[in-house]
Amino acid sequence: MTKTVDDHAARFDEKADEYDDGGSPEYRECRDLVIDHADPGPDDVVLDLGTGTGAIALALADRADRVVGRDVSEGMLAEAERKAAEAGIENVAFGIGRFREPDYDGPVDVVTTNFALHHLADEEKRETIERIAELGPRRFVLGDVMFFGEPDPDEPFYSPEVDDPATVGMLADALTDAGFSLTAVERVADQVGVLVAERRV
């Protein structure tokens, strides 16, 4: 990890009020693909890790029984809660939680995350994917900065001072090692994509 969890939390606390006003077309496409691929049923519980201001959690709330959003940034969570209250969404619960310590031990059917996992080093990503597998979801949808080719800091979405993206191959291997089967790979840009993994039965 190029920065600590607390560093990232503080950085996103500062951005919380204006975070929803930004976002590139690629970011929005990635978010929309994560939402589409998550596809929860009416009895499902969704765990959205790195939930930020709740864009994915709130979008899935009307399809799922319950959505749990976890993030390290209190500022982002406060914005997510404000949006939920404003929209009258009552089946979403937001709280502090980290990838490897989500502070949630209830049932999970679908796990989602978007543009967050790339802040962790590769070994931490592997530990996170293993932790997610331990929660027992049938589906894990990962949208993120990831390398389809050679890393290029001159291209968008990769700033080595704050980001530590993985290759698609490394992420695929980690998912497979954790008991998932990769069922879809969506290439949004050279350094952005969505991976969909289903639990092997």
C-alpha positions, -999 to 999 in steps of 0.1 A, spaced: 0 0 0 15 33 -10 -3 52 17 -19 41 50 -56 35 55 -57 66 76 -41 86 48 -67 74 23 -95 81 48 -83 117 54 -80 123 17 -115 111 9 -129 130 40 -118 161 22 -134 152 -11 -167 139 3 -189 170 -3 -179 172 -40 -170 136 -48 -203 130 -67 -197 160 -89 -165 144 -104 -159 112 -121 -148 104 -156 -169 87 -182 -148 56 -176 -155 57 -139 -192 61 -145 -192 32 -170 -173 10 -145 -198 19 -117 -228 11 -140 -212 -22 -150 -207 -32 -113 -244 -24 -106 -256 -44 -136 -234 -74 -129 -243 -74 -92 -279 -82 -101 -291 -91 -66 -324 -108 -60 -352 -95 -37 -340 -117 -9 -303 -110 -12 -279 -91 11 -253 -70 -7 -220 -59 9 -205 -29 -8 -169 -24 2 -153 9 -3 -188 23 -6 -178 59 -7 -208 81 -10 -230 51 -16 -235 53 -54 -235 15 -58 -252 7 -25 -281 31 -31 -285 20 -67 -289 -17 -56 -312 -10 -26 -344 -14 -46 -333 -47 -60 -320 -63 -28 -334 -71 6 -306 -52 23 -274 -35 14 -245 -29 38 -220 -3 28 -185 -1 44 -158 25 40 -128 40 59 -139 76 54 -164 91 78 -169 120 55 -179 98 26 -202 77 48 -219 108 61 -226 118 25 -239 84 17 -262 85 48 -275 120 37 -283 107 2 -301 77 16 -322 98 40 -330 123 12 -342 95 -11 -361 77 17 -341 45 13 -343 25 45 -328 -9 37 -292 4 35 -268 5 65 -235 24 63 -206 21 87 -168 21 91 -151 -10 78 -120 -20 60 -115 -45 32 -100 -72 54 -120 -61 85 -154 -51 72 -170 -51 106 -199 -72 94 -206 -109 102 -241 -114 88 -252 -132 57 -238 -120 23 -250 -130 -11 -233 -105 -33 -201 -84 -27 -194 -53 -48 -165 -28 -48 -156 -1 -73 -124 20 -76 -111 12 -42 -92 -21 -41 -63 -6 -61 -51 13 -30 -39 -20 -15 -7 -38 -23 -11 -70 -43 -6 -93 -12 -32 -72 6 -56 -76 -24 -51 -114 -21 -59 -113 16 -90 -92 9 -103 -116 -17 -97 -145 6 -116 -126 34 -145 -119 10 -146 -156 0 -149 -165 38 -181 -144 40 -197 -169 16 -211 -147 -12 -222 -165 -44 -210 -135 -65 -182 -109 -63 -181 -79 -86 -149 -59 -87 -146 -27 -107 -113 -10 -104 -81 4 -119 -63 -27 -132 -37 -33 -159 -47 -51 -191 -12 -44 -205 19 -27 -193 14 -1 -165 16 34 -178 15 63 -153 11 87 -182 -23 72 -190 -54 81 -169 -64 63 -137 -29 54 -124 -10 77 -101 19 57 -85 21 80 -55 -14 70 -43 -24 39 -64 -11 4 -65 -32 -14 -92 -28 -51 -100 -27 -68 -134 -59 -85 -145 -40 -118 -144 -30 -113 -107 -66 -105 -98 -80 -135 -118 -55 -158 -100 -64 -145 -66 -101 -150 -73 -95 -185 -86 -73 -194 -56 -101 -182 -32 -127 -205 -48 -143 -183 -74 -147 -188 -111 -142 -158 -133 -174 -154 -154 -169 -120 -170 -142 -96 -178 -152 -61 -189 -124 -39 -203 -135 -3 -199 -102 13 -207 -65 2 -209 -62 6 -171 -99 2 -159 -121 -29 -159 -147 -50 -141 -143 -86 -131 -172 -108 -122 -166 -139 -101 -190 -167 -90 -185 -191 -62 -176 -225 -75 -200 -253 -64 
